[in-house]
Amino acid sequence: MKILITGSNGQLGNELQKIVATGTAEIGSVSEEIKNSEVFAMDVDTLDITNLEQVKRVLNEIKPTVVINCAAATNVDGCEENYDAAFKVNAIGPRNLAMVCEELGSKLVNVSTDYVFDGKLRETQLREYDKVEPQSVYGTTKLQGENYVREFSSKYYIVRTAWLYGYEGNNFVYTMMRLGKDKNSITVVNDQKGNPTSANDLAYHILKLIETEEYGVYHCTAKGECTWYDFAKRIMELAGLNCVVNPISTEDYIKGINKKIA
């Protein structure tokens, strides 16, 4: 099997590479076929997914069995400030990959996000068939990427995840640890709930999924949920940091940011 990973320098890309190389993840082992796969790890310096001609050239050279698209513009605030850049990476990129994968008969995994939903608190878990209603540029562009994948590919897995953290790259865990070392107290929102998800766990399930022909939309997060405040408190505890975490509502947090800007 030939596995092409885009956005290979990020959290998920790194975990995918490690699991294939070692044959094991933190929650289990992968098959011999996955372990013996040839991996082509590419980031924007070697494959810019927004460039259709480059995508055609690279994929036609490799002829991958499966492409796992981890490339994305994930900075939510940054996406708000630059819609065009976010649309290129989150929507046009997946479209380009889907078109070329379809021509080659390759499978395509497109990693997506819970931001395609409205973000409102619910009593039940979100399901794959629930109504999508993104409230941000990030969510809107990721949803358009999903739509392009559905339109142009017949062998696709759209995998939505949430609150991803891993050993490599920037994430909430490392941010809290850095703040916990530098500050005596911090304020974190306490009215947004989610499922903190290990990039290693997500990578494992994606590698299991690509061995099947069960195409479609999947939600893949860790079990259990908490608020950002709960998550931050637990991080401080496990890291042995004495930083006090104070709760705040999203509304008051935004007011505080706007006050500083003004």
Residue, then its C-alpha position, 0 to 999 in steps of 0.5 A: m500500500k502507498i500512503l500519501i500524507t499531506g500536511s505531514n509536519g502537523q500533529l496528525g501527520n506526525e502520528l500517522q508516520k510514527i504508527v506506520a513506522t512502528g506498527t503500533a499506536e498507544i491503543g493498539s497495533v495496526s495490520e501488517e499491510i499498514k506496517n509494510s506500507e510505503v509512506f510519502a510524507m509531504d507538507v506545503d514545501t513539497l506539495d501545495i494542495t491548493n495548486l492543482e497542477q502540482v497535485k496532478r504531477v505529484l499524485n501521478e508520479i506516486k499513484p498512491t493507494v490512499v491520500i490522507n489529507c491533514a493539511a488545513a488552515t486551523n487558526v480560527d482567528g486567522c481564518e476570520e482575518n483572511y477568508d481567501a487563504a482559508f478557502k484555498v487550503n480548506a476547500i480548494g485543496p480537498r477539491n484538488l485532491a478529490m479530483v485527482c484521486e478519482e482519476l487515479g482510483s485512489k482513496l481519500v481521507n479528508v480530516s474535518t472538524d466539529y466546527v461545521f456545526d453551530g457550536k451550541l451545547r447539546e444534551t446528546q452527541l453530535r451524529e454524522y447526519d445532524k444538520v451542519e451550520p458553521q458559525s465561523v470562516y474556519g467551519t464554513t471553509k472546512l464544510q465546503g471542503e467536505n462538499y467538494v470531496r463528496e462531489f468529486s470523489s467516490k472513494y472518500y472518508i470524511v473524518r470529523t474530529a475535535w480538540l486535537y492534541g498531540y506530541e508535535g506542533n502547537n495545541f491547547v495542552y502545550t499552550m496551557m503548560r507554557l502559560g502555567k509555567d509563566k503565570n500564577s493564574i489564567t482565565v479560561v472559558n467554561d461554557q464550551k464543551g468538547n471532546p479532547t482527542s489524542a492525535n495518536d488515537l485518531a491516527y490509529h483509527i484512520l489507518k484502520l479505516i483505510e483498509t475498508e471500503e466503508y466510505g462516508v462521513y465519520h465522527c472520531t473523537a475520544k470518549g467523555e467531554c469537558t469544558w476548556y476550563d475543565f481541560a485546562k485545570r486537568i492539564m495543570e494538575l497532571a503537569g504539576l503546575n501551581c497556576v490557578v485556572n479561573p472560569i469565564s463565559t465566552e461572552d465576557y472573554i470576548k468583551g475583555i479582548n475587545k476592551k483591550i483592542a479598543 
